Amino acid sequence: MIPIEKPKQWAPFFLVIIVSFISFIVITQMDKDNHKYSKITKETLISSVIIDIKRTRGSTGLTLSDNKFYGLIWAENFNYNPSNIEDFVKVGDSLSKLNNTDMIYVYRDSIEYEFQFLHKIQKKTSK
């Protein structure tokens, strides 16, 4: 056993150990929460209503009424404000994505909004 001659010497050591342990637990829990969301791919088929939105560390996770969980991927349409789909969607919106397409449709108040994932849709110019 190591004799403790000066207990105050050990205080910073124990403080570092405790802070490291707490940081590890917090990071583990945050990563655990992010892993439950499936990625949206071209093959994904979605037709459901958004019942919950979790925005954490630059990502957005959706819980849908069919008990599926999806992590939103980047898509922008500059015809809408906000233009980024992650900021655009709200609880209660209907979400639709057909199989083998890269288009995601958001339905709100009987209006269809379209986003193409991994792309920007530029503003339509009037002629």
C-alpha positions in Angstrom: 0.0 0.0 0.0 1.2 3.5 -0.8 1.5 5.7 2.2 -0.5 9.0 1.9 1.8 11.6 3.4 0.1 14.6 1.9 -3.6 14.0 1.2 -3.9 17.3 -0.7 -1.6 15.9 -3.4 -4.1 13.3 -4.3 -7.1 15.7 -4.6 -6.3 16.8 -8.2 -5.8 13.1 -9.2 -9.1 12.0 -7.9 -10.8 15.1 -9.4 -9.5 14.1 -12.9 -10.6 10.5 -12.5 -14.2 11.6 -11.4 -14.5 14.2 -14.3 -13.2 11.6 -16.8 -15.7 9.0 -15.6 -18.7 11.4 -15.8 -17.6 12.6 -19.3 -17.4 9.0 -20.4 -20.9 8.2 -19.2 -22.4 11.4 -20.8 -20.8 10.7 -24.2 -21.8 7.0 -24.1 -25.4 7.9 -23.5 -25.5 10.5 -26.3 -24.0 8.1 -28.8 -26.4 5.4 -27.7 -29.3 7.6 -28.4 -28.0 8.5 -31.9 -27.5 4.8 -32.9 -31.2 3.9 -32.8 -32.0 5.9 -35.9 -31.8 4.2 -39.3 -30.3 5.9 -42.3 -32.5 7.0 -45.1 -31.2 5.5 -48.3 -32.5 5.4 -51.9 -34.2 2.1 -51.1 -36.0 3.4 -48.0 -39.8 3.5 -48.2 -41.5 6.0 -45.9 -45.1 7.0 -45.5 -45.9 8.2 -42.0 -46.4 11.1 -39.7 -43.6 12.7 -37.6 -44.5 12.3 -33.9 -41.1 13.4 -32.4 -38.0 15.2 -33.4 -34.6 15.0 -31.6 -32.0 17.6 -32.6 -28.6 16.8 -31.2 -25.0 17.6 -32.2 -25.8 18.6 -35.7 -28.1 15.7 -36.5 -31.9 15.3 -36.5 -33.7 12.1 -35.6 -37.3 11.5 -36.4 -39.7 9.2 -34.6 -42.6 8.3 -37.0 -46.1 7.1 -36.2 -45.3 3.6 -37.6 -42.7 3.3 -34.7 -39.7 3.7 -37.0 -36.8 5.9 -36.3 -34.8 7.7 -39.0 -31.9 10.1 -39.0 -32.5 12.9 -41.5 -29.9 13.4 -44.1 -28.9 16.7 -45.7 -31.3 18.1 -48.2 -32.1 21.7 -49.1 -34.7 23.5 -51.2 -34.2 27.2 -51.4 -37.8 27.7 -52.4 -38.7 27.2 -48.7 -37.8 29.0 -45.5 -36.0 27.4 -43.7 -34.4 25.7 -46.7 -32.8 22.8 -44.9 -35.1 19.8 -44.3 -33.7 19.3 -40.8 -34.9 22.7 -39.8 -38.1 22.6 -42.0 -39.9 19.5 -40.6 -42.2 19.8 -37.6 -44.1 17.4 -35.4 -47.4 16.5 -37.2 -45.9 16.7 -40.7 -46.5 13.8 -43.0 -43.3 12.3 -44.5 -43.2 10.3 -47.7 -40.4 8.7 -49.7 -40.9 6.2 -52.4 -38.6 3.2 -53.0 -35.7 3.8 -55.4 -35.9 7.6 -55.3 -33.9 10.3 -53.7 -36.9 12.6 -53.2 -38.4 13.1 -49.8 -41.8 14.8 -49.6 -43.2 16.7 -46.6 -46.9 17.3 -46.4 -48.2 20.2 -44.2 -51.6 21.9 -44.4 -52.4 20.1 -47.6 -49.3 21.4 -49.3 -46.5 19.2 -50.7 -42.9 20.3 -50.1 -40.1 18.4 -51.9 -36.5 17.8 -50.9 -33.9 15.8 -52.8 -31.5 14.3 -50.4 -27.8 15.1 -50.7 -28.7 17.9 -53.1 -29.7 21.6 -53.1 -32.8 22.7 -55.1 -32.2 26.2 -56.2 -34.9 28.9 -56.2 -37.2 28.9 -59.2 -36.8 32.0 -61.2 -39.9 33.7 -62.6 -39.8 34.6 -66.3 
